[in-house]
């Protein structure tokens, strides 16, 4: 057998002494040691195993070469005689829930931008970026009262769309920042386009070529470049909002600039979190020079939990990192925390939108349950591979299941029906989506009325239902979303007349009906399952 590298495989020698060899197979990059790198370079199809061992010299033997070649064949790096068809790069699925659509090859654009990139990548450019980012924070602090008003009041729907478009464009600049940093260090971004990241639209730029760079600090700066762009954009918007506010006072433009600045800063800071696959994690992984840091840390954490629960003997993926287990545990839990924060901010609004909102919430809950089930299965697989005793695994699993059942049956949580209110002169109505639980609404039910902004909410009044008979009708979208100027976008509702205990000044807003406590299981059913067939 005379092994040969596959045509699509390229071997890159170390750019500097002490750095690893890089094997590029299409869009994938593998890091290998010097001995394996020399073997890969020698696979030209002219020598058999003994000939390769003679060429490579010590410590290689024909048996070593045979084992290494078998491993390379399993990873599909060798020419097997079949015609290699390069995979199309216009679409790529990245587990668990990312769909990437390539729009362009950014290298031609970055080549033309290199003079500008060179001027920005200087100490003066770094100082200017820091001044804008920190200056924006100071500018927002100087606008605290107006900031609270802008974030706590509904926006015109046109402005909300404009802020969304500006935020989307900023993510494009963010990704271009990654590509520019890679190009500055001599790499080549392979693809750029848009993606659905957990069903949220965003841009992406493939900077996998950064693995060929010799120094870890270069890869770290590439990972952080997008966040720097975001902070500069957010700072510029915040300073501009301060100027506009001082010159013309409160206005719709001012509110839009403030909301955009805050959302850009929050997005940039969130990107620094290293517990999910955001830029902060990529920067940490690059700084430590440990590939697949998060996955390996979560494996160590999962094995630590399995050892405590089920027993067994487990190997460590990252034995040299004493903090790998707690880091992995946080990585496992943090996505649930993000889902909880998002649910706190938006789940009540989505549920008040009727069937569409309910379907979105149910889809999110189903995915969350799927991830929890997948985690439980992996935990049991780790225990089985580690030699845990089946009886102990079974007993502990039953106890955990019993604890979950007890939690859902006996622990109670507040149950709230979310809707909106409409005021027409002295008449006020509670309006609910047709999928809402109207059976718990009756004469004398107390209702809390709120003004809902993009981020903040404020109590504006209270009321009491005067007639428990629901009436069908329509209500503006402003009663359910933090937007205004959408009177021509009605949605079907059921309504109940209210007597104002404390009358609101707003014509539209959110309404919350607190109807006591329910066991967790019943609460989950009423909140996420029952609305699908009401």
Backbone torsions as a table, in degrees:
resi	resn	phi	psi	omega
1	UNK	NA	128.8	179.4
2	UNK	-117.7	89.8	-173.6
3	UNK	-68.1	147.3	179.4
4	UNK	-136.7	144.6	175.7
5	UNK	-64.2	145.8	174.1
6	UNK	-64.1	149.2	-176.0
7	UNK	-59.5	-28.9	-175.8
8	UNK	-88.4	3.1	-177.6
9	UNK	-98.5	131.2	179.3
10	UNK	-123.9	133.7	178.9
11	UNK	-104.6	123.9	179.9
12	UNK	-107.0	120.6	176.5
13	UNK	-68.9	158.6	179.7
14	UNK	-57.9	134.4	178.4
15	UNK	-73.5	-26.6	178.1
16	UNK	-140.4	158.6	178.5
17	UNK	-61.7	137.6	177.7
18	UNK	88.9	-4.1	178.9
19	UNK	-99.2	156.3	-174.5
20	UNK	-76.7	162.4	169.3
21	UNK	-76.8	150.1	179.8
22	UNK	-120.9	130.0	175.4
23	UNK	-109.1	122.1	-178.9
24	UNK	-107.5	120.2	176.7
25	UNK	-120.9	92.4	-174.4
26	UNK	67.3	-119.4	179.4
27	UNK	-93.9	2.6	-178.9
28	UNK	-101.0	143.1	179.5
29	UNK	-124.4	130.3	179.1
30	UNK	-121.5	140.3	177.6
31	UNK	-102.3	129.2	-178.7
32	UNK	-131.8	162.9	178.2
33	UNK	-77.4	175.6	-175.7
34	UNK	-64.9	-41.4	-178.8
35	UNK	-63.1	-45.5	178.4
36	UNK	-66.3	-37.5	178.3
37	UNK	-61.4	-42.4	179.1
38	UNK	-66.9	-36.2	176.8
39	UNK	-63.8	-45.1	-179.2
40	UNK	-60.6	-40.1	178.4
41	UNK	-65.2	-28.0	-176.8
42	UNK	-84.9	-7.7	-176.6
43	UNK	-80.4	80.3	-177.5
44	UNK	-108.2	5.2	179.3
45	UNK	80.5	6.8	-177.7
46	UNK	-102.1	-14.5	-173.5
47	UNK	-127.7	146.1	172.6
48	UNK	-86.7	-171.4	-175.3
49	UNK	-62.3	-42.0	-179.8
50	UNK	-67.5	-39.6	178.3
51	UNK	-64.4	-38.7	177.8
52	UNK	-65.7	-40.9	179.4
53	UNK	-63.4	-39.6	178.6
54	UNK	-65.4	-41.0	-179.4
55	UNK	-66.6	-42.1	-176.9
56	UNK	-74.5	-31.7	-178.9
57	UNK	75.4	-170.7	-179.5
58	UNK	-61.8	142.0	8.9
59	UNK	-94.2	14.0	-174.3
60	UNK	-74.3	139.9	169.5
61	UNK	-125.4	167.8	179.2
62	UNK	-60.1	-36.4	178.2
63	UNK	-66.0	-41.1	178.0
64	UNK	-62.0	-43.1	-179.9
65	UNK	-62.8	-41.8	-179.6
66	UNK	-60.7	-44.1	179.5
67	UNK	-65.4	-42.1	-179.2
68	UNK	-66.2	-40.3	179.4
69	UNK	-64.3	-39.9	177.8
70	UNK	-61.8	-40.3	178.2
71	UNK	-65.6	-42.5	179.3
72	UNK	-64.9	-33.9	179.1
73	UNK	-67.7	-37.4	178.4
74	UNK	-65.9	-31.6	179.3
75	UNK	-88.4	6.8	174.3
76	UNK	60.7	39.3	176.3
77	UNK	-98.3	-6.7	-177.4
78	UNK	-105.3	155.0	178.0
79	UNK	-75.1	117.1	-179.6
80	UNK	-102.9	11.7	178.4
81	UNK	90.8	-15.3	179.6
82	UNK	-85.6	155.8	179.5
83	UNK	-75.5	126.3	180.0
84	UNK	-85.8	123.4	176.3
85	UNK	-106.0	112.2	-179.7
86	UNK	-58.1	135.6	177.4
87	UNK	-67.4	139.1	176.1
88	UNK	-61.5	139.3	-176.8
89	UNK	-100.9	5.4	-177.6
90	UNK	-75.1	-22.5	179.8
91	UNK	-139.7	139.9	178.3
92	UNK	-148.2	134.5	175.0
93	UNK	-100.0	126.4	179.0
94	UNK	-116.3	110.8	-179.6
95	UNK	-60.8	150.4	5.1
96	UNK	-91.1	-18.4	-171.5
97	UNK	-156.8	53.4	179.0
98	UNK	-131.8	129.5	177.0
99	UNK	-116.6	121.9	-177.5
100	UNK	-110.0	134.2	178.5
101	UNK	-123.0	114.0	-177.5
102	UNK	-75.4	132.6	178.8
103	UNK	-107.3	-39.4	-176.7
104	UNK	-153.9	161.9	169.3
105	UNK	-94.4	112.1	-167.2
106	UNK	-78.4	-4.6	-172.2
107	UNK	-62.3	-39.4	-178.8
108	UNK	-62.8	-37.8	178.4
109	UNK	-68.2	-43.2	-178.7
110	UNK	-68.9	-32.4	175.9
111	UNK	-59.6	-40.2	179.4
112	UNK	-74.2	-22.2	-179.5
113	UNK	-90.9	-4.1	-173.6
114	UNK	-57.1	-39.4	176.2
115	UNK	-58.6	-42.6	178.6
116	UNK	-67.7	-42.3	179.3
117	UNK	-60.5	-41.1	179.1
118	UNK	-62.2	-36.7	179.3
119	UNK	-72.1	-34.8	-179.3
120	UNK	-75.5	-31.7	-177.3
121	UNK	-84.2	55.6	179.7
122	UNK	-130.9	164.4	175.5
123	UNK	-55.0	-38.9	178.9
124	UNK	-63.9	-40.0	177.5
125	UNK	-64.4	-39.5	178.1
126	UNK	-64.5	-40.6	178.8
127	UNK	-64.4	-43.1	179.8
128	UNK	-62.2	-41.5	178.9
129	UNK	-63.6	-42.7	179.6
130	UNK	-64.6	-40.1	179.5
131	UNK	-62.9	-43.6	179.9
132	UNK	-66.3	-44.1	-178.4
133	UNK	-64.3	-47.0	179.7
134	UNK	-73.3	-35.7	177.8
135	UNK	-62.9	-34.4	177.3
136	UNK	-65.1	-39.6	177.4
137	UNK	-62.7	-43.6	178.4
138	UNK	-63.6	-41.0	179.4
139	UNK	-61.4	-41.4	177.8
140	UNK	-65.9	-38.1	178.7
141	UNK	-63.2	-33.5	179.1
142	UNK	-74.5	-10.9	-177.4
143	UNK	-114.5	26.8	-171.7
144	UNK	-53.7	-49.8	-180.0
145	UNK	-61.2	-46.0	179.0
146	UNK	-67.3	-32.0	178.3
147	UNK	-62.9	-46.1	178.7
148	UNK	-61.4	-39.2	179.4
149	UNK	-66.1	-44.4	-177.6
150	UNK	-64.2	-37.4	-178.6
151	UNK	-83.7	-13.6	-175.2
152	UNK	-109.6	7.7	178.6
153	UNK	-123.5	149.8	176.2
154	UNK	-61.8	147.4	177.7
155	UNK	-106.4	151.9	170.7
156	UNK	-57.6	142.0	-173.8
157	UNK	-62.5	-32.0	177.8
158	UNK	-64.1	-40.9	178.8
159	UNK	-67.4	-38.1	178.5
160	UNK	-62.3	-41.2	176.1
161	UNK	-65.3	-39.0	179.6
162	UNK	-64.3	-42.4	177.9
163	UNK	-63.8	-41.2	178.0
164	UNK	-62.1	-43.8	178.8
165	UNK	-63.7	-41.7	178.9
166	UNK	-64.6	-38.9	177.9
167	UNK	-64.9	-41.2	178.5
168	UNK	-63.6	-42.1	178.0
169	UNK	-63.9	-36.0	179.3
170	UNK	-65.0	-36.2	176.2
171	UNK	-64.4	-32.0	174.6
172	UNK	-64.4	-44.4	176.4
173	UNK	-64.1	-37.6	176.6
174	UNK	-56.1	-50.6	-178.8
175	UNK	-67.5	-36.9	176.8
176	UNK	-63.1	-31.7	176.0
177	UNK	-61.8	-41.5	175.3
178	UNK	-59.8	-47.6	-178.6
179	UNK	-63.1	-39.7	179.9
180	UNK	-64.3	-41.1	178.9
181	UNK	-64.6	-41.2	178.0
182	UNK	-63.4	-44.9	179.3
183	UNK	-62.4	-36.7	179.9
184	UNK	-61.1	-35.6	-179.4
185	UNK	-89.7	5.0	174.6
186	UNK	99.5	3.6	177.8
187	UNK	-87.1	177.4	-177.9
188	UNK	-131.9	107.0	173.2
189	UNK	-61.4	132.5	-173.1
190	UNK	-90.1	-35.3	-175.3
191	UNK	-145.7	152.6	171.6
192	UNK	-146.0	142.8	-179.1
193	UNK	-178.1	-156.1	178.6
194	UNK	-117.0	159.9	-177.5
195	UNK	-144.2	163.5	170.0
196	UNK	-106.5	104.5	-178.1
197	UNK	-98.9	102.5	-171.9
198	UNK	53.5	44.8	178.0
199	UNK	68.2	13.0	176.2
200	UNK	-106.3	125.6	-178.2
201	UNK	-68.6	140.2	178.2
202	UNK	-161.7	171.2	174.6
203	UNK	-97.1	165.6	172.6
204	UNK	-146.6	157.6	173.6
205	UNK	-140.2	121.6	-177.0
206	UNK	-80.8	109.5	-179.9
207	UNK	-113.5	33.2	179.7
208	UNK	-59.4	-25.0	-180.0
209	UNK	-63.2	-13.4	177.1
210	UNK	-61.9	-21.0	178.2
211	UNK	-65.6	-17.0	177.5
212	UNK	-80.6	-12.8	-178.0
213	UNK	-70.3	143.1	-171.7
214	UNK	-76.9	-26.1	-172.2
215	UNK	-115.0	137.9	-177.1
216	UNK	-65.2	-32.3	-179.4
217	UNK	-65.2	-27.3	175.9
218	UNK	-66.4	-45.5	179.3
219	UNK	-66.5	-34.2	177.9
220	UNK	-64.3	-43.9	179.8
221	UNK	-65.6	-36.0	176.9
222	UNK	-62.5	-42.8	-179.8
223	UNK	-63.9	-33.4	-176.8
224	UNK	-90.2	-9.8	-174.5
225	UNK	-60.8	-39.5	-179.4
226	UNK	-64.5	-39.3	178.7
227	UNK	-65.0	-39.5	177.2
228	UNK	-59.0	-43.3	178.4
229	UNK	-60.3	-45.7	179.8
230	UNK	-60.4	-44.6	-178.8
231	UNK	-66.0	-35.7	177.2
232	UNK	-67.2	-43.6	178.1
233	UNK	-63.6	-45.4	178.4
234	UNK	-62.1	-41.5	177.9
235	UNK	-64.2	-41.1	178.1
236	UNK	-62.2	-42.9	179.0
237	UNK	-65.5	-39.5	-179.1
238	UNK	-66.8	-44.4	178.4
239	UNK	-64.7	-40.7	178.5
240	UNK	-63.7	-39.2	178.0
241	UNK	-63.0	-38.8	177.9
242	UNK	-61.4	-43.4	179.3
243	UNK	-64.5	-45.9	-179.3
244	UNK	-63.8	-42.4	-179.5
245	UNK	-64.6	-41.1	179.6
246	UNK	-70.6	-30.4	-177.3
247	UNK	-81.5	-41.9	-173.7
248	UNK	-123.1	0.9	-179.3
249	UNK	75.7	-167.7	-178.7
250	UNK	-65.3	137.3	178.3
251	UNK	-158.3	168.7	178.3
252	UNK	-63.4	-40.9	177.8
253	UNK	-60.6	-43.2	179.9
254	UNK	-61.7	-45.7	179.1
255	UNK	-59.5	-42.8	-179.4
256	UNK	-63.2	-42.0	-179.6
257	UNK	-65.1	-39.6	179.8
258	UNK	-66.6	-47.0	179.6
259	UNK	-60.9	-42.1	179.1
260	UNK	-64.0	-43.8	-179.8
261	UNK	-61.3	-47.1	-178.4
262	UNK	-63.9	-45.6	-178.6
263	UNK	-63.8	-35.2	179.4
264	UNK	-69.1	-42.9	176.6
265	UNK	-62.2	-46.3	-178.5
266	UNK	-61.5	-42.4	178.8
267	UNK	-63.0	-41.3	178.9
268	UNK	-64.1	-44.2	179.3
269	UNK	-65.9	-41.5	178.3
270	UNK	-61.1	-34.7	178.8
271	UNK	-65.1	-19.3	179.0
272	UNK	-79.1	-14.8	-177.0
273	UNK	-64.5	125.3	-175.0
274	UNK	-89.1	4.4	-173.2
275	UNK	-91.9	-7.8	172.9
276	UNK	-127.8	168.6	-173.6
277	UNK	-78.8	58.9	172.7
278	UNK	-100.0	-175.8	-175.9
279	UNK	-64.2	-33.2	178.6
280	UNK	-60.8	-39.3	176.7
281	UNK	-66.4	-44.5	179.9
282	UNK	-61.8	-37.4	177.9
283	UNK	-65.7	-43.2	178.8
284	UNK	-63.9	-44.9	179.2
285	UNK	-60.8	-41.5	179.4
286	UNK	-68.6	-40.2	-179.5
287	UNK	-63.4	-41.0	178.8
288	UNK	-80.5	-16.0	-178.5
289	UNK	59.9	43.7	178.2
290	UNK	-123.2	112.5	-179.2
291	UNK	-71.7	148.9	178.5
292	UNK	52.5	41.7	-176.9
293	UNK	-57.5	-47.9	-174.8
294	UNK	-65.3	-46.7	-178.9
295	UNK	-61.7	-41.0	-178.1
296	UNK	-71.6	-36.6	177.0
297	UNK	-66.4	-40.2	177.9
298	UNK	-66.7	-33.6	175.2
299	UNK	-63.1	-43.8	177.1
300	UNK	-62.5	-41.0	179.5
301	UNK	-65.5	-43.2	179.9
302	UNK	-62.6	-40.5	179.4
303	UNK	-68.8	-34.7	177.1
304	UNK	-65.0	-42.7	177.9
305	UNK	-65.1	-43.0	-179.9
306	UNK	-63.3	-37.3	179.2
307	UNK	-64.6	-40.9	179.4
308	UNK	-67.3	-42.5	-174.9
309	UNK	-80.0	-45.4	-168.3
310	UNK	-114.6	-12.1	-174.6
311	UNK	79.2	-174.5	-179.4
312	UNK	112.4	174.9	-179.2
313	UNK	-116.3	125.5	-172.7
314	UNK	-127.2	142.3	174.2
315	UNK	-92.7	148.9	178.7
316	UNK	-91.0	136.7	173.5
317	UNK	-77.8	-34.4	-177.2
318	UNK	-128.3	69.0	-175.6
319	UNK	-66.6	-21.4	-177.2
320	UNK	-86.7	-5.2	179.3
321	UNK	-108.0	102.5	-178.5
322	UNK	-64.9	-20.9	-178.7
323	UNK	-96.0	8.9	-175.8
324	UNK	-62.9	-41.3	-177.4
325	UNK	-66.7	-51.8	177.1
326	UNK	-62.0	-36.0	176.9
327	UNK	-62.6	-43.9	179.0
328	UNK	-64.3	-38.0	177.9
329	UNK	-62.6	-43.5	178.6
330	UNK	-65.1	-39.1	177.9
331	UNK	-61.2	-34.1	179.6
332	UNK	-73.0	-34.6	-174.0
333	UNK	-90.5	-30.9	-170.5
334	UNK	-59.8	-40.0	176.2
335	UNK	-57.5	-34.9	176.6
336	UNK	-65.3	-37.4	177.5
337	UNK	-63.6	-42.4	178.5
338	UNK	-61.8	-41.6	177.9
339	UNK	-62.3	-39.9	178.9
340	UNK	-63.8	-42.0	177.7
341	UNK	-63.4	-45.0	179.1
342	UNK	-62.1	-39.4	179.0
343	UNK	-64.4	-39.5	178.9
344	UNK	-61.4	-38.4	-175.9
345	UNK	-80.8	-37.9	-166.1
346	UNK	-126.3	-16.4	-174.9
347	UNK	-61.4	-39.8	-179.0
348	UNK	-65.0	-37.1	177.9
349	UNK	-66.9	-45.1	-179.2
350	UNK	-61.2	-42.6	-179.3
351	UNK	-66.1	-29.6	-179.8
352	UNK	-76.4	-8.2	-178.0
353	UNK	-88.2	2.6	176.3
354	UNK	90.7	-144.8	-171.4
355	UNK	-60.8	-46.8	-177.4
356	UNK	-60.1	-49.4	179.5
357	UNK	-62.2	-40.4	179.7
358	UNK	-63.4	-42.3	179.1
359	UNK	-61.5	-42.2	179.2
360	UNK	-63.3	-43.4	179.6
361	UNK	-65.3	-43.9	179.5
362	UNK	-62.3	-40.8	178.4
363	UNK	-61.4	-42.4	178.7
364	UNK	-64.0	-42.2	-180.0
365	UNK	-66.1	-41.5	178.6
366	UNK	-61.8	-41.4	178.7
367	UNK	-65.4	-39.8	178.1
368	UNK	-62.0	-44.0	178.2
369	UNK	-64.0	-37.5	177.2
370	UNK	-61.0	-44.5	-179.8
371	UNK	-65.6	-38.0	177.1
372	UNK	-64.7	-43.0	177.6
373	UNK	-63.8	-39.9	178.1
374	UNK	-63.5	-40.7	177.9
375	UNK	-63.7	-40.5	178.5
376	UNK	-64.4	-40.3	179.4
377	UNK	-64.1	-42.6	179.0
378	UNK	-63.9	-37.2	178.4
379	UNK	-62.2	-44.3	179.4
380	UNK	-67.5	-36.4	177.5
381	UNK	-64.9	-40.0	177.0
382	UNK	-61.0	-43.2	-179.9
383	UNK	-63.7	-42.0	-179.5
384	UNK	-63.8	-45.0	-179.3
385	UNK	-66.8	-26.7	-178.5
386	UNK	-85.4	1.0	177.5
387	UNK	82.8	24.5	177.5
388	UNK	-64.6	145.1	-178.8
389	UNK	-70.5	131.1	-177.0
390	UNK	-57.8	-38.2	-177.8
391	UNK	-64.6	-38.9	179.4
392	UNK	-68.7	-41.1	177.9
393	UNK	-59.9	-43.6	-179.9
394	UNK	-65.6	-44.3	-178.5
395	UNK	-63.4	-47.4	-179.1
396	UNK	-63.5	-40.2	179.5
397	UNK	-62.4	-41.8	178.3
398	UNK	-64.3	-41.4	179.6
399	UNK	-64.3	-40.6	178.5
400	UNK	-65.1	-44.0	178.4
401	UNK	-61.4	-40.1	178.8
402	UNK	-64.9	-38.6	178.5
403	UNK	-64.6	-40.3	178.8
404	UNK	-65.0	-43.4	179.0
405	UNK	-62.6	-42.8	178.7
406	UNK	-62.9	-39.4	178.5
407	UNK	-60.7	-46.9	-177.5
408	UNK	-71.4	-23.0	-175.8
409	UNK	-92.7	-32.2	-169.9
410	UNK	-115.9	-23.6	178.7
411	UNK	-84.2	129.2	-176.9
412	UNK	-107.3	147.1	178.0
413	UNK	-132.4	155.4	179.2
414	UNK	-63.6	140.1	178.3
415	UNK	-112.1	124.2	-175.9
416	UNK	-128.2	134.9	172.6
417	UNK	-98.8	127.5	-174.8
418	UNK	-107.2	134.2	176.4
419	UNK	-153.2	-142.7	179.6
420	UNK	-144.4	177.3	174.4
421	UNK	-133.5	152.6	178.0
422	UNK	-129.7	127.9	177.8
423	UNK	-113.4	128.2	176.3
424	UNK	-128.4	93.8	-174.3
425	UNK	69.0	-123.0	179.2
426	UNK	-90.1	-5.7	-176.9
427	UNK	-94.2	129.6	179.7
428	UNK	-126.2	135.8	179.3
429	UNK	-126.2	141.2	167.2
430	UNK	-84.5	126.3	-179.6
431	UNK	-119.7	134.5	-178.1
432	UNK	-128.9	148.9	173.9
433	UNK	-63.8	154.8	-177.2
434	UNK	-64.5	-17.7	178.7
435	UNK	-91.0	1.7	-177.9
436	UNK	-74.6	161.5	-179.9
437	UNK	-84.1	85.9	-177.0
438	UNK	-79.0	-12.2	-177.8
439	UNK	-67.0	-22.7	-178.2
440	UNK	-89.1	-1.9	179.8
441	UNK	-94.9	126.7	178.5
442	UNK	-146.8	176.4	179.1
443	UNK	-60.3	130.1	-179.4
444	UNK	93.9	-5.5	178.2
445	UNK	-65.1	131.5	-179.6
446	UNK	-85.9	142.7	-176.5
447	UNK	-129.5	134.9	176.2
448	UNK	-102.7	128.3	-176.3
449	UNK	-104.9	136.2	-176.5
450	UNK	-134.7	150.4	166.2
451	UNK	-94.8	125.3	-175.6
452	UNK	-111.7	119.6	173.3
453	UNK	-95.3	-173.5	179.3
454	UNK	-61.4	-34.7	-178.7
455	UNK	-123.2	-47.9	-172.6
456	UNK	-97.0	158.8	176.0
457	UNK	-135.8	148.8	-176.2
458	UNK	-138.1	133.8	174.1
459	UNK	-68.2	130.7	-178.7
460	UNK	-122.0	-2.6	179.6
461	UNK	168.5	176.1	176.5
462	UNK	-138.5	160.2	178.9
463	UNK	-153.8	169.7	178.9
464	UNK	-130.9	133.7	178.4
465	UNK	-67.7	128.3	-178.2
466	UNK	-98.0	-15.2	-179.7
467	UNK	-147.2	121.7	-176.4
468	UNK	-83.0	7.7	179.4
469	UNK	-89.2	118.3	-178.8
470	UNK	-72.7	145.0	177.1
471	UNK	-122.8	136.3	178.3
472	UNK	-81.3	148.1	179.3
473	UNK	-178.5	-157.2	177.3
474	UNK	-132.7	159.4	177.4
475	UNK	-146.7	151.8	179.1
476	UNK	-65.9	154.2	178.0
477	UNK	-61.7	-23.8	-179.6
478	UNK	-62.3	-20.4	178.3
479	UNK	-73.4	-13.4	-175.1
480	UNK	-123.2	-21.7	-178.9
481	UNK	-121.3	153.4	179.3
482	UNK	-77.8	56.5	179.5
483	UNK	-132.8	159.5	174.2
484	UNK	-134.4	173.8	-177.5
485	UNK	65.6	41.0	177.6
486	UNK	-130.6	36.1	-179.2
487	UNK	-63.3	-22.8	-179.4
488	UNK	-88.8	13.6	176.9
489	UNK	-121.9	71.3	-178.6
490	UNK	-78.4	158.2	174.8
491	UNK	-133.8	148.2	-178.5
492	UNK	-66.8	139.0	-177.7
493	UNK	-144.1	169.4	163.3
494	UNK	-114.0	141.5	-172.7
495	UNK	-127.4	156.4	175.9
496	UNK	-135.3	135.9	177.8
497	UNK	-70.9	144.4	-179.5
498	UNK	-119.7	146.7	166.4
499	UNK	-105.0	121.1	-174.7
500	UNK	-74.7	120.4	169.8
501	UNK	-79.5	-36.6	175.6
502	UNK	-141.1	103.3	-170.4
503	UNK	-72.1	135.6	176.0
504	UNK	-79.8	155.8	174.8
505	UNK	-87.7	-20.4	-179.6
506	UNK	-78.3	153.3	176.1
507	UNK	-84.8	-26.2	-178.4
508	UNK	-136.9	156.6	176.0
509	UNK	174.7	-177.7	179.4
510	UNK	-85.5	154.6	177.9
511	UNK	-134.5	138.6	-178.6
512	UNK	-126.1	125.8	179.5
513	UNK	-113.0	108.3	-180.0
514	UNK	-91.3	116.0	-171.4
515	UNK	-118.4	41.2	175.6
516	UNK	90.2	-164.1	-177.5
517	UNK	-112.6	153.4	177.2
518	UNK	-135.6	150.7	171.6
519	UNK	-57.8	150.4	-175.2
520	UNK	-54.2	-43.5	-179.3
521	UNK	-62.6	-45.7	178.4
522	UNK	-65.1	-39.2	178.9
523	UNK	-61.3	-43.5	178.4
524	UNK	-62.3	-42.2	179.8
525	UNK	-64.1	-49.2	-177.6
526	UNK	-65.6	-34.1	-174.4
527	UNK	-82.9	-40.4	-169.5
528	UNK	-115.7	-19.5	-176.4
529	UNK	-105.9	-52.5	-175.8
530	UNK	-56.9	-36.6	-179.0
531	UNK	-61.3	-19.7	-177.4
532	UNK	-70.2	-20.7	178.8
533	UNK	-122.8	8.9	177.7
534	UNK	-71.3	NA	NA
